[in-house]
Amino acid sequence: MRRTGAGILVIALLIGGAAGFILDTVLTAMGRATFSPAASLPTILVLLGVVIVMLAVPVYRAARGRGGRRINPFQALRIAMLAKASSLLGALSLGFSLGLIVYLTTRPVTPSLGSMGTIIATLVCAVILVVAGLVAEQLCTLRKDDDDDTTGNTPTGPVEA
């Protein structure tokens, strides 16, 4: 598994930003109110980040020999993939809330503080989720063994039959 790179996070941010901006544009063109996320969304994003880091800490301890029990490698992989998915979800949420903010601030009418408050809270909590996902992914990585061959698994000496 490869670690989450900055490129994929930027792409997710841009896709989310475009989606948020386009959604508000379409809603306004149809004569409806602009989109405002639910007040519980920021709380859910932060709780997801906390749970992911809590799941990754035992994997980190077991990989470093500090834990008392062994971790199933498939469980560690699942937690690492969950961390990767969470960082992508956080980047999408961050972009989406940025798109909503850009749309609201470019309008000639000043937006209400209530609608901006939940969007800003979602933005901050999405950043927290991205960071938590990246930290959990880092905690789930294994150290490189000294006996791993960097050039491949080809023998260096003659092979006896």
C-alpha angles and dihedrals in degrees: 000000000000122000120252109269130211091245096063091045091052090049091051089048092052093046091049092047092051091047093051094047094046092047093055091044092053093045092051092047089054090052096250131127119272119262118269120183120238116270090239095059096084090050092050092050093052093045090051090053092049093049092049093052090046090053092048097051095073089049090052092049093048092047091052094045094248098111124085095224137048122250121224106245091222090054090050090051091050091052091048091050090048089052091050092049090048093053089050091048089049091051091049091048091047092051093045093052091045089053090051092049093047091051094048094046094049093056119098090233118077109241120235118260092236095060093043092048096063092043092052091046089051090050093052094045091048089057088051090051092051091051093045092050092050092046092049090048089052091050091054096054120104125227116252112258119236091230094055110115111230096195096048138274098293115132116242099208134053117291116233119214 
